[in-house]
Amino acid sequence: MDGAFGSGGADEEGRQRLTALLAEHPLFAATTPAERVALVAGARFHRYGAGELVLDAFRAPTSEVHVVLTGQVDVWSDASRTLEPADERRGPGELFGFSAMLTERSVGPRVIAAERTLVAALPADEVGPVFSSPAGARFLAADAAVRVLPTTRFVSYSLVDDLITSPPLVVDPDEPVGRVARTMSERGLGYAALPVPGGIALVTDAVLRDRVLAAGRSTDTPVGTLVDGPAPSVLLGTSAAEAQILLLEQELDVLAVVDRAGRLRGAVSARDFAVSPTGVGVSLHERLRRAADTEELARRARRIPAALSELLARGLATARVIVLHQAMIDTVVRRAIALVFADRDGVSPEAFSWLALGSNGRREAVLSSDVDSAVSFVDGLAPAEWPAYRQAFAVVTRVLEQAGLRTDDHGAAAFRPAFSRSNAEWRRAARGWLAAPERDQGAIMTSLLVDGRPIHGDEGLPAVTRVFGDLREHPGTLRLLLEESLSRRARMPSVWEVVTRKAGVFDVKEHAVLPVVNLARWAGLAVHSTELGTVDRLRAAAGSPMLPADRADTLVEVFEVLQRIRLRYQLLAQQRGDRPTDRLALDRLSPIDRGLVTEAVRTIAAAQRRMDNVAQYVPPSGWTGPR
């Protein structure tokens, strides 16, 4: 060993290098000069020779964060693979050991000097608060995004390019379908592609079954007559997760992969994702879609939380896990509708559109989220027939409950008359809410319906949102909806609440998530955005007088942090056998999570106060125009 911690040469050089590094490193961008001086003063410095052990956080958690100042270190993030080549090599300016320090658990890594190396060790008391800042949240998110867990063997299958197993089969539109089918069979492919105006169309096994065999058409039929237009596609370089989400959301059998010139490079199907980090989601999704009865559907659906845990463990980002979760919920709902209506006479699944509302409509549902819903009947369905449909909707709701999904009989539910109306009635009601949002719970119903997303049937009800397209022509309504959106305030428990309740419990949905969701919904409506997701609405409204671009960017980060914390703690509760909830015991949160939640609440509250101030001093006509 070249020297011990605190040796004079290491100290002097280390302080100089650490001082320079802290001034430039993005993680410490928000720290003050005095805070950086304190970090340097509290740091320890150590020189290591090549091959020397720097840290083994698998044996015991570290109380320090380590920074490479000179040289390089080899890092192992899996205790079972320390005899294999290192997972990565880190150099000057890079950190390690922060996961063990923040979680206070022996989660690794093991670090060995690759050459003569100078390392600084920053004590937890000094550096811990840095990770609770927005810069800290960005650093942790970026680190998680680029450092794939070494326990997974799927690293080479993270892009859709890697899932393509054979060259594409391209045929002429005039080719007989029988010949195309034979070629598909000989090549072992489940599709054939053909050029059409605007892109590439796909003829799949399912198309052949439905449009040729079942329809009794001749095998001499030109294959081009079987397609309606271009098929959905993704570009080379798209992540496997993004491709899978599109495949699941649109319930595709095959997804085309094209280059930037629009040339077909191949195609992927659900089975191709078995080797990707998202494969567990595809596998379960297929089982849900093919459930033979409601009992099998419920049994399969109760495995969703375990699948989410595995997706997170495989390194998939929380935002992607939540989107995949939503795709699986949508499939459960669609399959439940199909199975229930298949067993009932006198009702048709073609007579209505089913909409997901609330967090499900926004594609932001976690384990504690209710499956809110509404139905829009086709205008030709007689009102006398509606009760029979509502009875069927109630059965669908019971199936969803058996599947482990949460519903609220007294909330937004398709079997309730207030949430099952004809297209014409919904449009008429929406015009009434726009004119007088204070009547008939107009503001609340507006908030519910503008989050609506059709997942079964024709689009119908989204016409309601078009009624609100001229919201800026109704300044009184715009102001009332703003007041309603800001009525739920972001806040942490007061000292009195903590004392009287004997424990600090924080409802992260009530006091953090919903305030930013409501703010984003109003901001999106005010700028005529048709986006549904909170992040997309914030980005659409960014740059307006009510929501400056920098504040919108910060709220996006805050929302993603809150969703990550919600999902992780709810999955932990599920694993313990507890009912997932949004009520977090503050003393059970890790220091980093507690700091992130506190900072998130402050940020949301500041945005709410600003919108209040703008509303007081700027007329509604100036709320959404250019700054």
N, C-alpha and C positions, 0 to 999 in steps of 0.2 A: 504494500500500500504506500502511495507516495506521501501521504500526509493524513492528518486527522481533521475532523471538523474544527474550525476555529484556528487553524494554523495561519501564521501571519501573512505569508505570501498569498494563500488562497483567499483570505479575508480582504486584503487590499484590492486585488484584481477583481474579486467577486463583487465587492461593493460598487466598483466603477462600472462593471459590465451590467449588473442588475439595475443600477440607476438608469443607465441608457435604455435598457430593454423595457423597463416599466413605462418610460415616457413615450414609447412608440407602440407597445403591444395593444391591440384593440380591446383585449379583456380589461385593461386597466385605464381605458380612455376616460371613464367618468370619475376616476379618483382625483383627489386634490393633491397638490405638491406635498402638503403636510402628510397626507395618508401614504404617499409613495415613500417619503422619508422614513415613516414608521415601519413600512414593510422592509426596507433595506436594513434598518437598525435591528429588526427582530430576526432577520434571516441568518441561517448558518451556511457555511460554504465548505465544500469538500472536493478534493482532487481524487480521481480514481485512475488506476492503470487499466490497460486493456484486459478484459476477462474478470474484473472484480465485480462482486455483487453490489449493486447500488441500492436496490429495494426489493423486498419480497413481501408484498401486501396480501399474499395468499395465506401467510402464516399468522399475521395479525394486522389489523387496520392501522394505517398511518395517521398521525395527527399533523401531517405537514403536506404541502404541495411542493413538488420538486420541479425545478426549471433547469434545463440544460443551458449553460452559459457558453462553454466551448466544447468541442469534440462531439461524439455521437454515442447513443446508447441503443441496445437492442431490447425490445419490449415483447413479452409474452403475456397475453390476456386470458389464456386458458391454462389452468393448473394441470390439466391432464396431458398437455402437449409441450411441457417445458424442455423435453429432450429432443424435440423437433426444431427445425429452423425457426427463428424469431418471426412473430407476426408482422412486425414493422420495425423500422429504425427511425429514431427521432434525433434531431440536431438542435443547434442553438436557437433559443427562443421558444422551444416546444416544452409543454408541461406534461407531467405524469403524476399519478398518485391521487388526483383530486377525487376520483370516484370513491375510493376507499375512505378518504378523509370526510367527504360530504355525507356518505351513507353510514359511516362508523361501522363498516362491515369489512370482512376479509374477502374482498372481491377482486384482489389483484391490483396492479399487474406485478410480474417479476421482471426486474430490469437489471441488465448487466452492461457495463461499459464496453463499447466496441473498440475504443481507442482511448488514449489519454484524454480525460474529460473533467471539466469543472462544473459542478452542480450546486445550485442554491436550494435550500429547503426553507420554505416560508411557513411559519406557524399558523395553525388553523384559526386562532383567535384574531389574527391580523388579516388573513386572506379570505376567510369564510364569507364576510359581508360582500366581497367583490362578486361572488357567484350569485348573490341575491339580486343584483342589479340587472337591468335590461341587457347590458353588455354581457353579463355573466350568462344570462339565459340564451343569448345568441351564440356564445362560445360553446355552451353545452350542447345546444341543438346541432351546431355545425359539426362538433366532434362526433356526436352520435350518427350523423348522416354519412360521414366519410369512413368511419371505422367499423366495418362489418364484423360482427361477432365471429371469432375464429372457430367456434364450435359448429357453425353451420358449414356444410359442404357445397353451398349453392352460390359461392362468390362469382363463378364464371357464368351464371345464368341470371344476372341481375338486369340485363337488357333484353328486349324482345328479339334483337338480332341473334342472340345465342340460342333461342328456342326454335329457330327455323332449322328443320332437319333435312330438307330436300329442295331442289329447284322447283319453281312453280310450274304447274301444268296450265298452259295457255292454249285455248282452242278457238276456232273460228265460229262466229255466231250462227253460221249456216250448217255447221256440222251436225249430223243426226245424233240425237240424245243417246241412242243405243251404243254408238261407237264411243261417245264420250264416257259413258258409264263403264265400258270395258277398259278403257285406258286408265280411268281412275282406279279400277280394281287392280290392274296390272302394276300400276305405280305405287299401290298401297296408300293412296291419297283419299281424303274425304271431301275433296273439292276439285273443281276445274274453274279456271278464270277465263273471262272473255272481255275484250274491249267494248265499251259502250260510251256514248257521248257523256263527257264529264268525268270519266274515270274507268274503274275496273268493276265488273260484276262477278259474283261468285255463284256457281251452281254447286250445291252441297248434296250430301246423301239425303238430307231431310227434304230438300227441294225435289229430288228425284222421286222420293216416296210419295210426297204430297201432290205434286203437279203432274206426275206421269203415271205411276202405278195406281195410286188411289183414284186418279181422275180417268183412268182407262185410256190414256193417250197413246198413240203409236210411237214405237221406238225410232221411227223415221222423223219424228218431230224435230225441227231445227232447235238446237239448244238455246239460241238467242231468244226464243219466244217464252222461255221459262223465267226470265229475269225482268225486274221492273225498273232497274236503274243502278247507279253506282253503289257498291257496298261500302260500309264503314271501313276505315283503314287507319293505320298509324304509321309514322315515319320510322325509318331505321334510326336507332339511337334512343327510341322511347324506352323508358324503364319498364321492366316486366310488370311492376305493380300498376302503372298507368294503363298498360294494355289489358291487364286482367280486369281492372275496374270497368273499362269500356265493354269488354266481352260480357261481363256479368250484368251490368246495368242495361244493356240493350238485348240481353239474352240471345247472343249470337252463337252459332255453332262453330263458325270459323271467322277469323279476323285477318284481313289482308294487311301485308306489310309492304310499304312502298318507299322508294328513295325520294329525294327532294325534287327530282324531275318528274315524279309521278309514275315511274316504272315499277312494276310489281317485282318484288324480290323474294316473295314467299308468303306463307300464311301460317297462322298458329290456331290451334284449337284448345279446348279446356284441358285435354290430357297432356298437352305440351308443357303446361305450367307445373306439372308434378315435380319437376326438378328445380323450380325457382323458389325463392324465399316465400312466395305467396301461394305455393302449391296446396298447403293445408286448407286455405280458403276456397280454392277451386274445387277440391275434393268434396268438402262439406256442402258447398253450394249445389253441386250436381246431385248429391243425395237428397237435398231438400227439394230440388225441382222435380225429382222423380218419385217422391214419396207416394206410396200406393194408397194410403188412407190417412185419416187425421191422426190416428195413434202413432203411426210411423213418423209422420211429420213432426208431432210434438216431441217424440223421442229424439229425433235427429236435431231439432232446434235447440234442445236443452244442452247440446254440445257446443253451441256457439261461443260461450265465454271461454271455454278451454281452447278453442281455436284461436281466439283473439290473443290469449296469453302466449300461445306458441308463435303467432305472427310477430308479436313484440320481441319475444326471445330470439327470433331469427334475424332481428335487426331492422324490421320494417318500421318506418317512421309512424308516430302516433296518428298523424293526420290521415295517412293512408290506411291504417288499421281501422279507423273510424269510418272511412268511406266504404271499406270492404264489409264492415259490420252492417252498414246501412243496406248494402246490396243483398246481404243475406236476409235481413229483416224483410226487405221488399219481396224477396222470393218466398219467404214463409207466408206473407200476406196473400200474394197471388195464388200460391198453391192452396191455401186454406179456402179462398174464394172458389177456386175451381172444384175442389173436392166437395164442399158444402152444396154448391149449386148443382153438381152432378147428381146428388141424391134427392133433389126436391123438384116436384112437379109444379108447373104453373108459373115459374120464374125463370128468367133468362139472364145469364151473365153479360149479354150484349146490351141490356137495357139501361146500363148505368156506367158512370165513371167513378172509380174509387180514388180518393185523394189522401195522401199522407200529409198530416198537418204538424205544426210545431217543429221540434228538433228533427223528427223523421222527415218532414217536408224539406227542411234545410240541409238534410244529410249530415246531421251533427249529433245523432243519438248515441248515448252511452248506456251502460247497463241499467241505470236508474230511470231512464226516459220512458214516459208513457207513449203508447202507440195511439196517438190521436188521429182521428179520421173524419172524413165527410164524404158524402155521395151526391152526385148530380145525375138525376134521372133524365133520360132523353125526353124531349118535349112531347113526343107522341104517346108516352106511357100514361094511362088514365090514373088520376089520383086514387081511385078506388082500389087500385092494385098495389099502391105503395105499402100498406101494412104488411102484406105477405113478404115483400122484399125486406122490410125492416126486421121482421122475424128471422129471416135468413142472415141478415147482418149481425143480429145478436148471437146467432150460432157461430158465425165466423169469429166474433169477439171471444167467445168461450174457448174456441180452438186456439186462438192466440195466447190466451191465458194459460192453457194447458202446455203450450210450447215454451212457457217461461217468459213471455213478453208481458209487459205491464199495460193495463188498460184502466180507464177511469169511467165507471158507469155514469157518473154525474158530470163528466167533462165533455170534451169534444169526441163524440162517438157516432159512427154512421147510423146506428139503429135509432138514435134520438131524432124526433121530427125536426128539431132546429138545425140538424146537420145532414138532413137528407131531403133535398128539394129538387125541383126541376130546374133545368138551365134557365128558363125564363124567370122563375122565382128568385134564383140566386142573383141574376142581373138586376131585377127590380129591388131586391134588398140592398145590394151594393150601392145603387144610386141613392137610396134612402140614407145609408150610413154616410155617404159622401156629403150629402146635404145637411144632415143633422147627426153627427157622430155621438152626441150625448144621449140620443134616444135608443132604446132597445139594445143597449150594450153595443152600440155601433162601433166604438173605438176598439173594444175587445174583439168583436167579430172580425173587424178589419185586420187586426194583427194576426188573427188565426188564419184567415183566408188568403192573405197575401203570401203566407208561407206554404200554401198548398201546392202539392206536386202530384200529378196524376200517375198512378202506378198500375192501373187496370182500366181498360176501356178507352173511349175517345176522350179528347181533352176537355170538352165541356166547361167545367168550372173555372179554368184559368181565364175565361172571359171576365170573371169578376175583377181580376187584377187590371184588366184593360179599362174598366170603369174608373179606376183611380189614376189613369194616365194623365188626367188634367187636374191633378191635385193642387197644382200651383195657382189654378184659377179660383180656388176656394181658400183664401187666406185664413178665414176663421177656422175652417176645418184643419188646415195645416197647423195652426197654433194649438188647437185642442189635442190633435194627435201627438204633437211634440210634448205637451204637458203630460199626456198619458205615458209616453215613452220614457220620460225622465222621472216619473213618479216613484219608480223602484230604484232606490239609491244604493250605490256601491259603498260599503262600509265594513269595517272590522268590528268585532264585539267590543263594547265599552268595558272599562274596568268594573263598573257596577254589575253589568251582565255576567262577567266572568265570576265575580265574587258570589252573586246571588245564585248562580246555577252550579256552583261548586266545581265547575270545570269549563274550560274555554272550548266551546263548540262553534264552528263556523259553517254556515250553509253556503257552500261555494256557488251553488246555482242561484240562490235567491239574492245574494249580496255581491256577486261578482259576474257570473256568466250572463244572467238575464239582463242586468243593466247594459252590458255592451251589446247584447243581441238586440234589445229594444232600440238602442241608439242607432245601431247599424240599419235596422229595418226602416226607421223613420228617414234616415239620411238617404237610403236607397230610393225610397218612394219619392222623396223631395226632388231628386235629380232624374226621375223617370226611369230608374234602372229596373230591369226585369230579373236581376239576379236574385237567387234564393239564399245562398250561403252567406253567413255573417262576414267572412273574410272577403268574399267577392263584392258584397254590398259596401263594405268599408273602402275597398279599392275603387269602386265605381264613383263613390261620393268624394273621394280624396281631392283636395284642392278647392272645395267650395268654402264660402265664408264661415259656415258652421263647422266645417271639418277640414282644417288645413292638412296638406299632404303629409307633413311630418307627424302630426298627431294621429292621422289615420294609420300610418305605418306602425307606429308604436302600439296602437290598439290591436292591430293584426297580430303582432308578436305576443301581446298580453293574452289575447283570446286563445292562441295556440298553446301557450304555456298552461293556461287554466284547463283546457281540454286534456292536455297530457297528464296533468296531476289528477284530474277527475277519473280518467280511465284507469290509470295505474292503481289508485287506491281502491277503486271499485272492484277491480280484478283480484286484488289482494283479499278484500272482504269476501268475495265469492269463493276463493280458495279456502278460506277459513270456515266456510259454511254459514257466513253471515249474509244478511240481505244487503246488497249494494245500496248505498245512500250517498247523497250529496252533503251530508252533515259530517264534517271532518273534526276530529278531536285535535286541537292545535298542539297539545303536548305529545301527540303521536306522530306528528309530521316531522320529517327530517329537518334540520336547520335550514338547508337550502330551500326546501319546498315551502317552509313557513315564511322565509324571506321573500320568495317569489310571489306567494299569494299576497303578502302585505304590500309589496311594490305594485302588483297588478291592481289591487283595490285603489291605491292612491292615484294611479294613472287614470283609471276609469272615472273616479270621482272628479278629478281635475277636468276631464273632458266634459262631464256633465255640467260642472259649474260654468265652464266656458260657453256651452250652448245656452244655458240659462241667461248669461250676461248678454250674449248676442241677441237673444230673443227680446230682451228688455229694451235694448237701445237701437236695434236695426229693424226696420219694417219687414214683414214677411217677403215682400218682393225682392229684398236684398239678401235673403238667407241662402239662396241656392245659385245665384248668378256668379259670374266671374269675380274674383277678388280685386 
